[in-house]
Amino acid sequence: MRHTASQSVAPTQSRLSPGTTHRLLGVARRFRRAAVAALFAAALPVGGAVAGLLASGSLVATPVSAADPVANWPTFRGPDRTAVSTETGLLQAWPAEGPKLVWETKGAGRGYASLAVAGGKIFTLGDGTPANGAADKVEYLSAFSLEDGKPLWQSQTGAPWNSGSPTWQGSRSTPTVDGDRVYVITPYGKLFCCDTANGEVKWTKDLKEDFGGKKGDGWGYSESVLVDGDKAVFTPGGDKNTMVAVNKLTGETVWTTARAGDRGAGHASIVIADIGGTRVYVTTTGSGAMGVRATDGKLLWSYEIDRTTAVIPTPIVRGELVFFAAGYKRGGALLKQVAQPENLVNVEEVYPIKTSLANKHGGIVLVGDHLFGDSDDAGVPFCANLMSGEIVWKERGSGRGSAAFAAADGCVYIRFQNGVVALAKATPDGYKETGSFKIPGDESMPSWSHPVITGGRLFLREQDRILCYDVTAGR
């Protein structure tokens, strides 16, 4: 492993406006169920079937009400891409059957993309959705109502990803929402910017054809676009245009970054660090971690790792620290970014790759001073000290197979490959599971899509279905 400071400079500069990511709002309580039903019944067309059901009280699934906490999870792993919700007042234990199912809908299509929640809508990417009647022959970006899961629109994005074994087929990129625009990258590397109101395509880019991008593995693009100020930023991969920033409204190129010898894009999404006033975009590719200056695309530093099958988890940034991991028994490492004169940044190794911290595609969360994630893809949760990298505990939970992690209100939400979802305390004092349930339905495909926690709800994408659970305490 080696880490280097780059001397390459991108040719174009762009003024950076304030970031669009923001923190989630605090928790509110729901009004009486009767009042909520009346509110939504009045808002729907007169004579509508759903309005009638609400008014009569016979609709089993209760819509998300206007009195719930504001739901905002606009991109992969949430507003700050940590997969840690700032909400409080959530259930600390679940009943035997799990939290209450608020609603369930179909139409998301085949695939493993997670969900973006913003502006009263839910967005995802999927193949062969029922609305078009062409099973696994097309791919669509879809929008659903946050209130009741009702499908709102679909916009075709091209051919489905049918490469490899059936297990790995399907969509994988989580959309990113910014105001009235939503951005998504298909597995083939085509970037779409669409209108959130109706799915109208505003502009497109091709990461391979337009930028000479390449993947570091054979499983297609999974990255979620970063929208920062007036830029949309993404990672075509390869040594020509490793990272690219474009104008978010027009798609016009702002700058590009070249990383010599880059093996190709991984699956991580870019996160932001501020080092001595210098804004840095941090991500990983097939070659390891890298930091890019946000203003002009200059490659500030890189940290090379030995080749591995795929590099998937999104890095974690805390202050000047960067933790990143790769699976397939590769491991995780902690780096420290150090400010230098002239808005430069170098990187130092806090500890090198530790195989005990390997994580395949379930992601790792940082709660307090401890990391929580799956042991590679074994379905065995671990807790490790961030600063030392030492494992504090490693124990099997109630589910089996690769586990995706999110966190909120002192707990970790663990979604296992076999469809079991578990709640456990985010504590170094041992694995303490306080509830679990099995996602109902078809078990023929792995349960891999990352969970979403926002607006007092837990949202799960299970292939064609989206499920919304109430996880707010005291209801």
N, C-alpha and C positions, 0 to 999 in steps of 0.2 A: 504494500500500500504506500502511496505517496501523495503528498498534497503540494500544489504549486500555485503561485500567483501568476495570473495571465498578463501578457503584454499586448493582447489584441484589443483594438478599439473599434467599436461600431461607428459607421460614418455619419449617422444622423442623430440629432438630439430632439427631444420633445419635452415641453414643460409638463411637469407632473402636478395634476390637480388633486385635491383631497381624495383619499380612498373612499370607496363606497361601502366597505364592510362596516358593520356596526353591531353593537351588542344587543342581545335580546332584552325585551322589556320584562318587568316583574310580573308576578303571578296575581291574577284577579280571580274572583269567584263567579260561578255561574248563577244567573238569575233563576227564579223558580221555573220548573220545566213547563208549566202551562204558559207562562209569559213568553218563554222562548219559542214554543210551538206557535203561538199567536203571531209573534214577530216574523217568523219565517213564512208562515202561511200568508201573511199580508204582503210579503215581498214577492211571492210567486204569482204567476198569471192566475186570474180568477178561473175557477173550474179545473185547474191543473190537478192531475192525480196526486202528486206529491203534496200540494197544498191541502187537498182534501184529507189525506192521511194524517198530516200534521194537525189539522184542525180537529179531527176526530180522536186524536191521541192513539191511533192504531199503528203508527209506524214504529217498528221495533227499534231500529237504529236511530239514535238521537243526533241531529245535525250539530256541527260545531257552532256554538252561539257567539253572538257579538260580545258577550260578556266574558268570554274566555281570554286568557293571555294572548297577546299578539303572536301569531305564528310566523316565524321568520327563520328559514333555513335555506338560503338562496343558492347554495352551491354544495359541492361534495364536502362532507364533514362540517357543515354549518358556516355561519357568518365569518368566523376567523379560522376555519379549516382545522380545528383542533378535535372535532367530534365530541366536545365537552359543552353541554348546554349550561347557561348561567341561571336557568330557572330554579326556583325553590318551591317549597310547598308541595312536593311530589310524594307519591306513595313510597314508603320505606320498606314495605313488604307487600306481597301480592297474595290474594286468596288462592285456594287450591286450583281454581279454574283459570287463574290469571286475571289481569285487569279487564274492565268492561270493554267489550267491543262496541264502538260507537257506530261505525259503518264499514261496509266492505263493498268494493266495486270491481268490475272487470274491465278489460280493454287496454291494459298496460303492454300486452304483448309478451313475446318470448325474450328473455335476457336477464342480465344481472345489474343493470344500471340502478343506482339508488334514486332518491327523490329530492327534488328541489321544491321548497315551499316558500311562496312569496306572493303578496298582493291578492290573497284570497284564492290562490290557485296552487295546484300541485303539478309538477312537470316531470316527465321521464321519457326514456327512449326505449323502444321495443320493436320486435319483428312480428309481421303478419297478424296485426291486431284484428279482432272480430269485426270491427266497423268496415273493414275493406274486404273481408271474406277471402283473403289470399294467405293461407297459412304459411308462414315462413318464406314468403316470396317478396316481401317489401319490408322496409324499415320506416318507422314513423316516430317523430317527436309528438308527444301528446300532452294535453292539458286537461285537468280535472278540477271540479269545484272542491274547495276546502270544506265547505259546509256539509256536503253529503256524498262526495265522491263522484258525482255525475260527470260523465265525459263531456268536455266542452268543444275541443277541436283536435284535429290531427293534421300534421304536415309531413309529407313524404320526404325522406332524406336519402333514399337510394336502396341499394340491394342489402339484404340481410347478411350477417356474418355466418356463413355455413362452413367455415374452414375448421379442420380438426375433428376431434371426436364430438358427438352430440353434447356431451357435458360442457364443452367450452364454446359452443355455438350461441349466438344471440348478442344483443346489444350490451354495452358495458359502461359507456360514459354518462355520468350524471350531468344534466344541464346546469347552466349558471344563469341566474336571473339578475338583470340590472335595469330597474325601472320598467320601461315598456319594451325592453329587448330581452330575449332569451338566446343563449349561445350553447351549442352542443357540437361535439366532434364524433363522427361515426367511426367504427372500427377500421374503416379503410382510410381514415385521415382526412375526411371532408368536413370542414367547419361551416356550420350554418348559423347565421344571425337571423332570428325571426321575431315577429311582432307578438308580444304576449297576449294581445287581445284576440287574435284570430289565426296565428301561426303563419302569416304571410312572410315569405322569405325576403329579407332586406338585402343581404349579400352573402356570398359564399367564398371560401378559400379552400384550396387543396394542399394539404401539408406536404404531400409527395411531389405533385406536379409543379406547384408554385414555389416551393422552397427546397426541393431536393431532399425532403425528410426521409428517414428510415427508422424502422423499429429495431430494438435490440433483441427482440424475440419474435415468435410467430403468432402471437395472440391478438394482434390488432391494437389500435389506440384506445386507451381508457381515460385519458386525462380530462379533467374538467377545466374549462377556460378560466383564467383569472381576469377579472375586470377590475382595473385599478385606475381611478381618475378617468382620463379620456382614452385609456388604452385597454385593449384586449390582448392578453399575453398567453402564449402556449408554447409547446415544445415539439417541433417537428422531428428533432433528433438527427444524429449524423454530424459530420464535421463541417458542413457548409453553413447551415442555419440552424444551429442546435436549439436556440430559443428565439422567438420572434414576437415583436410587439406591433400591433396594427391599431389604427384609429377605430375605436369601438363602433362608431356610427357609419363609417364608409368602408372599412376593411383595408384602407390604404396603409402600406408598410411604414412604420415609424422607425424601427431599427431592427437589426438582427445581430445575433451572437454566434460566433464560431468557436467550438471547443475542439481543438486538434485531436484527431483520433477517436472521437466519440463513437461508441459502439451502436448507438441508436437509442431512441426514446424508450423509457420504461413505462410505468403506469401511474406514477405519482402526479399530483397536482401542485402547482407552484404556491409557496407560502411566502409571507413578507416579513423581513426583519429590518430594524432600524439600528444602525451601528454608528454611533457618534454623529448622527444627523444624516448619514448616508443610507438611503433606502435600498435594500438588497432583496432581490428575488432569489429564493432558495428552492432547489428541486433536486431530484435524482434522475439519472439516465442509466442505461446499461453499464456505463463506466463508473458510476458512483455519484457522489454529491457535488454540487456546484453552486456558486453564488454570483449573481449578475447585477450590475448597477442599474437601477430602475430608470434613471434619467436618459441613458444613452446606450444601454446594452453591453457595456464593457464587461467582459468576464473577469471578475475580481479574484476568484479562487476556485480551485477544484480539488477534490479528494478522491483519488482513484482507488477502486477495489478490484480484486481478482474477478475474472469473468464468472458469472453464474447464470443459471437458466433464465431468470427474470428478476428485475428489481421493481417492486410493486408499491410498498407502503409510502404514503405521503409523509415527508419529514415533519418533525415537531420543532418549533422555534420558541424559546423562552429567553427573552433579552438577547444576549450575545451568543447563547448556546444553540446548537443544532444537533438534534438526535435523529439519526436515520437508521433504517434497517432494511435487510433483504432476506428473502426466504431461501429455501432449498439448502438449508444448513449453513448459509453464509454468515449471518449474525447482524449485530447492531453496534454502532459507534457513536461517541459523543465528541463534538467539535466545539471550539470556541472561536468566534469571529472577533478580530481585533482591528480597531480603527487605525488607519495610517494617514499621513499627510496627503493633501490633494484628493480627498474623498475616495481614497483607496481603502481596501479591507483585505487583511490576510486571515488565514485560518490556522489554528493550532489544534493539536490532538489532545483531548482530555483523556480519553482512552480509545484504543484501537478496536477493531471489529472483535466482538465477543460472540462466539457461536451460540451461547446460551440465550441470546437476545434475538435470534432469527425470527422473522415473521413473514409469512408468505403473502397473503392478500386480505387478512382480516383487519389490519390496522392496529395501531397502538395508541393509547390515550395517556396523557399526563395529568394526574390529579394530585395536587400538593407537590411533594417531592418524589413521587413514585410513578413508575411506568406500569401500565396494565395492558396485557395483550395475550394473544395465543402463542403457544410454543410452536413456531413455524406454522404448520397446519394440522397439528395433532389433536386439536380440541382440548388442550390442557392449559387453562389460564395460568398466567404467571404475574407476579408482582416483583419489580426490581427497583433498586435505588437509582435515581437518575444520575447522580454525580459519580457514583462508583461503578455502576453497571452490575452490581452484585444482586443475584436473585435472592429475594426475601422469602417468597414461598412459590410453590408450583403445585397445583392440585387439580384433579379432574372434577368437573362440574356435572350437572344433570344431563347435559347434552353430549353429542358425539360429533366428531368431524370438525373441520376448519371453522373457527369462530371469529365473527366480526364484532368489534367493540365500539360502544359509545358510552358517554357518562353524563350524569346530571344529579345534582343535589346529594352529593356524597355517595352515589351508587354507580356501579357499572352495569350497563345493559349488554348482555352477551347473546348473540344470535348464532347458534350452532348450525352446522351443515345439515343435520337431520331435522331441522325445523323447530327444535326446542329453543325457546327464548328464556333466559335466566336473568334475575336481578340479584346482584351481590354487593356487599359493602365495599367501597373503594378504600380499603384500609390495608396497611402492611401487617396487621395482626391476624393473618391467616385468611383463607377463603371462607367467606361467610355468605352463603346463598340464602336469600330471603323470599324466594318464590320462583316459580317457573311455569311455563305452559307450552303446549305444542300448537304451532300454527296449523289450523285445520286445512284439509284439502289434499291435493295430489302430492305424493312424496317421490315421484319418479325422477325429479331433478334436484340438484343440491340447493340448499337455502343459503345463498351467498350475498345477496344485496345488503348493503350496510343499513343499520337502523337509523331512524331520524327521531329526535325528541324536541318538540317545539309546541308552543301554545298549550301546554299541559297535556299533550298527546304523544303517543308513540305510534309512528307510522312505519309500516313494513311493506316492502314490495316483494311479492312472491310470484315470480314469473308474470302471468297475465293479470294477477290480482293485486290490489292495494287494500291494506287493512289499517284502520284507525282505531287506536285504543285510548281510553281515558286513564291517565296515570296521575291525575291530580288528587291529592289527599283531601279528605273531608267532604267528598261529594256523595 
